[in-house]
């Protein structure tokens, strides 16, 4: 059985050992080692990566108590030098220890127990047993976890029996009855855990809460620790600096500037809507004058669906017939009518014929709209509909 040195010597980066077993599977080759510091997947924490005998470790899994290392190929020799991807390992140590601290403080301040933990490549999450956490609670939790980081409390691990575990103030009792590993953050909590952790809370560096999300009756907290949190702040700062430079304002005045821009945008949109309505009125008169029979049909180069719908509605208010529009740029078609001829129902007609032109859409009896994969498909459907309407230009 492999000696799992990641339990008691989490800071091991390199070591010499020998291969104890080799297995070839469909996806790759696997080896076991006499001693390993490669942490396998488990407890919400991803596995370590690195090299064994100069060959890349692709994955690490625990099966029946044995640690299997997935490699690109077998090493030539049984005696091998092993090396961890230390940046990845230390990142995992920061995130996992940060999770312990965050879970403990969240429980203390909000009475919300952590139900699960996930360590992803970009961020980490915990799901806690409460439906809501307001901004004030989150701010209080974030301040306290970072105060505990500054306190630099020791983080220790030890092996205890089931009887000894029962006497400890654990967050929850472990499901195993032997080989119980306890991780203690001094003055904060005791927790049964098999993951890798830093030696003191100061090495977490910082914990930044990012956002929350409701998951059924629980709340998911997204967070980053250490280097991830610093990189997150740097990315946000870069974006903020870009925005303030572009808008020629300071960070303190940014919200006020955005609010002013929103008001200006609303005013401009109102003016634009007025101009569009006036323009539509004139254009509607031209289309009505040029109509042939009961059908008005027109192809636009770049008119939006919303604008086509607005113009079609205005026309059907004054025209007892059918209006057919197509937009080349948007690959959209609109059909509208005001009850004449009575046998035409826009929505049902679209539903019955769109499939043959790779179109998607629908509508009511009086107006329908559809989008197409290409402008060619939209125009083909337009021409088909125009022919069905009996309009020949």
C-alpha positions as CSV (number, residue, x, y, z in Angstrom):
1,X,0.0,0.0,0.0
2,X,1.3,3.4,-0.9
3,X,2.5,5.7,1.9
4,X,0.4,8.8,1.5
5,X,2.9,11.5,2.5
6,X,0.5,14.3,1.4
7,X,-1.4,13.8,4.7
8,X,1.5,14.6,7.1
9,X,4.0,16.4,4.8
10,X,1.9,18.7,2.7
11,X,4.9,20.9,1.8
12,X,6.8,18.1,0.1
13,X,7.6,19.1,-3.4
14,X,10.1,16.5,-4.6
15,X,11.0,13.0,-3.5
16,X,12.6,9.8,-4.7
17,X,10.6,6.5,-4.7
18,X,10.0,3.4,-6.7
19,X,7.0,2.2,-8.8
20,X,5.2,-0.7,-7.2
21,X,2.6,-1.5,-9.9
22,X,2.0,-0.7,-13.6
23,X,-1.3,-1.1,-15.4
24,X,-2.3,-0.3,-19.0
25,X,-5.9,0.8,-19.6
26,X,-7.7,2.0,-22.7
27,X,-7.2,5.7,-21.9
28,X,-3.6,5.6,-20.7
29,X,-1.1,3.9,-18.4
30,X,-1.2,4.0,-14.6
31,X,1.3,3.4,-11.8
32,X,1.4,3.2,-8.0
33,X,4.3,4.3,-5.9
34,X,5.8,3.2,-2.7
35,X,5.4,6.8,-1.4
36,X,3.4,9.6,-3.0
37,X,2.8,13.3,-2.3
38,X,0.3,13.5,-5.2
39,X,-3.1,14.2,-3.7
40,X,-5.9,12.3,-5.5
41,X,-9.4,13.7,-6.2
42,X,-11.5,13.8,-3.1
43,X,-13.4,16.0,-0.6
44,X,-14.2,18.7,-3.1
45,X,-10.5,19.1,-4.0
46,X,-9.0,18.4,-7.3
47,X,-5.9,16.2,-7.7
48,X,-2.3,17.3,-7.9
49,X,-0.3,17.3,-11.1
50,X,3.4,17.2,-11.8
51,X,6.0,14.6,-13.0
52,X,7.1,11.1,-12.3
53,X,10.4,10.2,-13.8
54,X,10.2,13.2,-16.0
55,X,6.8,12.1,-17.4
56,X,3.7,14.3,-16.9
57,X,1.1,13.2,-14.4
58,X,-2.3,13.6,-16.1
59,X,-4.7,12.5,-13.2
60,X,-4.6,11.0,-9.7
61,X,-7.3,8.8,-8.2
62,X,-7.8,6.8,-5.1
63,X,-9.2,3.3,-5.6
64,X,-9.6,0.8,-2.7
65,X,-7.1,2.7,-0.6
66,X,-4.5,2.7,-3.4
67,X,-3.3,5.9,-5.2
68,X,-3.2,5.5,-9.0
69,X,-1.2,8.0,-11.1
70,X,-2.2,8.4,-14.7
71,X,0.8,9.1,-17.0
72,X,1.5,9.9,-20.6
73,X,3.7,6.8,-20.8
74,X,5.5,4.4,-18.5
75,X,8.9,5.5,-17.0
76,X,11.7,3.3,-18.2
77,X,13.0,2.6,-14.7
78,X,11.2,1.6,-11.5
79,X,13.3,4.1,-9.4
80,X,11.9,7.5,-10.1
81,X,12.2,11.1,-9.1
82,X,8.8,12.8,-8.5
83,X,8.0,16.5,-8.6
84,X,4.7,18.3,-7.8
85,X,3.3,21.2,-9.7
86,X,3.8,23.3,-6.6
87,X,2.0,26.3,-7.8
88,X,-1.2,24.2,-8.2
89,X,-0.7,22.4,-4.9
90,X,-0.2,25.6,-2.9
91,X,-3.2,27.1,-4.6
92,X,-5.3,24.1,-3.5
93,X,-3.9,24.4,0.0
94,X,-4.9,28.1,0.2
95,X,-8.4,27.5,-1.2
96,X,-9.1,24.4,1.0
97,X,-7.9,26.0,4.2
98,X,-9.7,29.2,3.3
99,X,-12.9,27.1,2.9
100,X,-12.5,25.6,6.4
101,X,-12.1,29.1,7.8
102,X,-15.0,30.6,5.8
103,X,-17.3,27.7,6.7
104,X,-16.5,28.0,10.4
105,X,-17.0,31.8,10.5
106,X,-20.2,31.6,8.4
107,X,-21.6,29.0,10.8
108,X,-20.6,31.2,13.8
109,X,-22.0,34.5,12.5
110,X,-25.1,33.3,10.5
111,X,-25.8,29.8,11.9
112,X,-25.6,28.4,8.4
113,X,-23.9,25.0,8.1
114,X,-21.7,24.2,5.1
115,X,-23.2,21.3,3.1
116,X,-20.7,21.0,0.3
117,X,-17.5,22.4,-1.0
118,X,-16.2,22.6,-4.6
119,X,-12.8,23.7,-5.7
120,X,-12.8,24.7,-9.4
121,X,-10.0,26.0,-11.6
122,X,-11.3,29.6,-11.4
123,X,-13.1,29.9,-8.1
124,X,-14.3,27.9,-5.1
125,X,-17.8,27.5,-3.7
126,X,-19.5,26.4,-0.6
127,X,-23.2,25.6,-0.3
128,X,-24.6,26.7,3.1
129,X,-27.9,25.7,4.7
130,X,-29.8,29.0,4.5
131,X,-32.1,30.5,1.9
132,X,-30.7,34.1,2.1
133,X,-27.5,35.9,3.2
134,X,-27.8,39.7,3.0
135,X,-25.0,42.0,2.0
136,X,-24.4,43.1,5.6
137,X,-24.0,39.5,6.8
138,X,-21.6,38.7,3.9
139,X,-19.5,41.8,4.7
140,X,-19.3,40.8,8.4
141,X,-18.3,37.2,7.4
142,X,-15.6,38.5,5.0
143,X,-14.2,40.9,7.6
144,X,-14.0,38.2,10.3
145,X,-12.3,35.6,8.0
146,X,-9.7,38.1,7.0
147,X,-9.2,39.1,10.7
148,X,-8.5,35.4,11.4
149,X,-6.0,35.3,8.6
150,X,-4.1,38.2,10.1
151,X,-4.1,36.4,13.4
152,X,-2.0,33.7,11.7
153,X,-3.5,30.9,13.7
154,X,-1.7,27.5,13.4
155,X,-3.4,24.8,11.3
156,X,-2.7,21.3,12.5
157,X,-3.6,17.8,11.5
158,X,-3.7,14.7,13.6
159,X,-5.1,11.1,13.5
160,X,-7.6,10.1,16.2
161,X,-9.8,7.1,17.1
162,X,-13.6,7.2,16.9
163,X,-13.7,7.6,20.7
164,X,-11.3,10.6,20.6
165,X,-13.2,12.1,17.7
166,X,-16.4,11.9,19.7
167,X,-14.9,14.0,22.5
168,X,-13.8,16.8,20.1
169,X,-16.1,19.8,19.2
170,X,-16.3,18.7,15.6
171,X,-18.6,20.6,13.2
172,X,-20.1,17.2,12.4
173,X,-19.1,13.7,13.3
174,X,-17.2,11.7,10.6
175,X,-18.8,8.7,8.8
176,X,-15.6,6.6,9.1
177,X,-14.8,4.8,12.4
178,X,-11.0,4.4,12.0
179,X,-8.1,6.4,10.5
180,X,-9.9,9.6,11.3
181,X,-7.9,12.7,10.3
182,X,-8.7,15.9,12.1
183,X,-7.7,19.3,10.9
184,X,-7.7,22.0,13.6
185,X,-7.6,25.8,13.0
186,X,-6.5,26.9,16.5
187,X,-9.2,28.9,18.2
188,X,-11.6,28.4,15.3
189,X,-12.7,24.8,14.7
190,X,-11.9,21.1,14.5
191,X,-13.0,19.3,11.3
192,X,-12.6,15.8,10.0
193,X,-10.8,16.2,6.6
194,X,-8.4,14.4,4.3
195,X,-7.3,17.4,2.2
196,X,-4.1,19.4,2.0
197,X,-3.8,22.6,4.0
198,X,-1.4,25.5,4.8
199,X,0.4,25.5,8.1
200,X,-1.2,28.7,9.4
201,X,-4.1,30.9,8.4
202,X,-1.7,33.7,7.4
203,X,-0.6,31.7,4.4
204,X,-4.2,31.9,3.0
205,X,-3.3,35.5,2.3
206,X,-6.8,36.9,1.8
207,X,-10.3,35.7,1.2
208,X,-12.6,37.6,-1.1
209,X,-16.3,36.7,-1.4
210,X,-17.5,37.2,-4.9
211,X,-21.2,36.6,-5.1
212,X,-24.0,34.4,-3.8
213,X,-26.6,32.2,-5.6
214,X,-29.7,30.5,-4.4
215,X,-29.6,26.7,-4.9
216,X,-33.0,25.2,-4.0
217,X,-33.4,26.1,-0.3
218,X,-29.7,26.8,0.2
219,X,-27.2,29.5,-0.7
220,X,-24.0,29.1,-2.8
221,X,-21.1,31.4,-1.9
222,X,-18.4,32.0,-4.5
223,X,-15.0,33.0,-3.2
224,X,-11.3,33.2,-4.0
225,X,-8.3,32.9,-1.6
226,X,-4.7,33.9,-1.7
227,X,-3.2,34.4,-5.2
228,X,-6.5,33.9,-6.9
229,X,-8.0,36.7,-4.9
230,X,-5.1,39.0,-5.7
231,X,-5.4,38.2,-9.4
232,X,-9.1,38.9,-9.2
233,X,-8.5,42.3,-7.7
234,X,-5.9,43.1,-10.3
235,X,-8.3,42.1,-13.1
236,X,-11.1,44.2,-11.7
237,X,-8.7,47.2,-11.1
238,X,-7.6,47.0,-14.8
239,X,-11.2,47.1,-16.0
240,X,-12.0,49.9,-13.6
241,X,-9.0,51.9,-14.7
242,X,-10.0,51.4,-18.3
243,X,-13.5,52.6,-17.7
244,X,-12.5,55.7,-15.6
245,X,-9.9,56.6,-18.3
246,X,-12.5,56.2,-21.1
247,X,-15.1,58.2,-19.3
248,X,-12.6,60.8,-18.0
249,X,-13.7,60.5,-14.4
250,X,-12.5,59.3,-11.1
251,X,-13.5,56.1,-9.4
252,X,-15.4,58.1,-6.7
253,X,-17.5,59.9,-9.4
254,X,-18.0,56.8,-11.6
255,X,-21.5,55.8,-10.5
256,X,-22.7,59.4,-10.7
257,X,-21.3,59.6,-14.3
258,X,-23.0,56.4,-15.3
259,X,-26.3,57.6,-13.9
260,X,-25.9,60.8,-15.9
261,X,-25.2,58.8,-19.0
262,X,-28.2,56.6,-18.4
263,X,-30.4,59.7,-18.2
264,X,-28.9,61.1,-21.4
265,X,-29.4,57.7,-23.1
266,X,-33.1,57.7,-22.1
267,X,-33.6,61.2,-23.4
268,X,-31.9,60.3,-26.7
269,X,-33.9,57.2,-27.0
270,X,-37.1,59.1,-26.4
271,X,-36.1,61.6,-29.2
272,X,-35.2,58.7,-31.5
273,X,-38.6,57.0,-30.9
274,X,-40.4,60.2,-31.7
275,X,-38.4,60.6,-35.0
276,X,-39.0,56.9,-35.9
277,X,-42.7,57.4,-35.3
278,X,-42.8,60.5,-37.5
279,X,-40.7,58.7,-40.2
280,X,-42.9,55.6,-40.0
281,X,-46.0,57.8,-40.6
282,X,-44.6,59.2,-43.8
283,X,-43.2,55.9,-44.9
284,X,-46.6,54.2,-44.2
285,X,-48.3,56.7,-46.5
286,X,-45.8,55.9,-49.3
287,X,-46.4,52.2,-48.9
288,X,-50.1,52.5,-48.8
289,X,-50.1,54.7,-52.0
290,X,-47.9,52.1,-53.8
291,X,-49.8,49.0,-52.6
292,X,-51.2,46.5,-55.1
293,X,-54.5,45.0,-54.0
294,X,-54.7,43.9,-50.4
295,X,-50.9,43.3,-50.0
296,X,-48.1,45.5,-49.0
297,X,-44.7,43.8,-49.3
298,X,-41.2,45.3,-48.7
299,X,-37.6,44.0,-48.2
300,X,-35.4,46.2,-46.0
301,X,-31.6,46.1,-46.0
302,X,-31.1,46.6,-42.2
303,X,-34.4,47.3,-40.5
304,X,-34.7,45.7,-37.0
305,X,-37.4,43.3,-36.1
306,X,-38.8,45.7,-33.6
307,X,-39.0,48.5,-36.2
308,X,-40.6,46.2,-38.8
309,X,-43.2,45.1,-36.2
310,X,-44.0,48.7,-35.3
311,X,-44.4,49.8,-38.9
312,X,-46.5,46.7,-39.8
313,X,-48.8,47.5,-36.8
314,X,-49.2,51.1,-37.9
315,X,-50.1,50.0,-41.5
316,X,-52.7,47.4,-40.4
317,X,-54.3,50.1,-38.3
318,X,-55.1,51.9,-41.5
319,X,-55.1,49.1,-44.1
320,X,-57.5,46.2,-44.3
321,X,-55.1,43.7,-45.9
322,X,-51.8,42.0,-45.3
323,X,-48.3,43.4,-44.6
324,X,-45.2,41.4,-45.4
325,X,-41.7,42.6,-44.4
326,X,-38.2,41.1,-44.6
327,X,-34.9,42.3,-43.1
328,X,-31.8,41.1,-44.9
329,X,-29.3,42.1,-42.1
330,X,-31.3,40.4,-39.4
331,X,-32.7,37.5,-41.5
332,X,-36.2,38.1,-40.1
333,X,-39.7,38.2,-41.7
334,X,-42.9,39.8,-40.3
335,X,-46.4,39.1,-41.5
336,X,-49.4,41.2,-40.2
337,X,-53.1,41.6,-41.0
338,X,-56.2,43.3,-39.8
339,X,-58.8,40.8,-40.5
340,X,-58.9,41.0,-44.3
341,X,-58.9,38.6,-46.0
342,X,-60.5,36.7,-43.1
343,X,-59.0,33.3,-44.1
344,X,-55.4,34.5,-43.4
345,X,-54.1,33.8,-39.9
346,X,-50.5,34.9,-39.5
347,X,-49.3,32.7,-36.7
348,X,-50.8,29.4,-38.0
349,X,-49.4,30.1,-41.5
350,X,-45.9,30.6,-40.1
351,X,-46.2,27.5,-37.9
352,X,-47.2,25.4,-40.9
353,X,-44.5,26.6,-43.3
354,X,-41.4,27.7,-41.4
355,X,-39.9,24.3,-41.1
356,X,-39.2,24.0,-44.8
357,X,-37.1,27.1,-44.6
358,X,-35.1,26.4,-41.4
359,X,-37.1,29.2,-39.7
360,X,-38.2,29.6,-36.1
361,X,-40.9,31.8,-34.8
362,X,-44.7,32.2,-34.5
363,X,-47.3,34.7,-33.4
364,X,-51.0,35.5,-33.2
365,X,-53.6,35.5,-35.9
366,X,-52.9,39.2,-36.5
367,X,-49.1,39.3,-36.5
368,X,-46.3,36.8,-36.7
369,X,-42.5,37.0,-36.9
370,X,-39.7,34.5,-37.6
371,X,-35.9,34.3,-37.7
372,X,-33.8,32.3,-40.1
373,X,-30.3,30.8,-40.2
374,X,-29.4,33.0,-43.2
375,X,-30.7,35.9,-45.1
376,X,-31.1,33.6,-48.1
377,X,-33.5,31.4,-46.1
378,X,-35.4,34.6,-44.9
379,X,-35.8,35.9,-48.5
380,X,-36.8,32.5,-49.8
381,X,-39.6,32.4,-47.1
382,X,-40.5,36.0,-47.9
383,X,-40.9,35.1,-51.6
384,X,-42.9,32.0,-50.8
385,X,-45.2,33.9,-48.5
386,X,-45.6,36.7,-51.1
387,X,-46.6,34.2,-53.7
388,X,-49.1,32.6,-51.3
389,X,-50.6,35.9,-50.7
390,X,-51.2,36.3,-54.4
391,X,-49.1,39.4,-54.8
392,X,-47.1,39.8,-58.0
393,X,-44.8,42.7,-58.3
